[in-house]
Amino acid sequence: MTVALMWEARAVPDRGEDLLAWARAQELPAAPLRRETFRAPQDRVLVITWWDAPYDAELPELPEPGAELVTRTVHRWRFESVAAD
């Protein structure tokens, strides 16, 4: 099964590039199958990692950035891949 972990944060005003650099620099203790980093308006940063694991497996996730970088706690979601119809 493929599990995708999504990590999304919103930077304090004018710190979007700093948050993006911080997220890209975070190393995980294990390598996912794939990792992608995105940015969006309002200084949002999204990181998605894909894992070959059961849905409820304990998987490494990006930590919370320092309070000086973000306006709120990080949002996290977990999804499992389903076959295409």
Secondary structure as GFF3:
##gff-version 3
##sequence-region A 1 85
A	DSSP	beta_strand	2	10	.	.	.	ID=ss1
A	DSSP	alpha_helix	16	25	.	.	.	ID=ss2
A	DSSP	beta_strand	34	40	.	.	.	ID=ss3
A	DSSP	beta_strand	44	52	.	.	.	ID=ss4
A	DSSP	beta_strand	75	80	.	.	.	ID=ss5
###
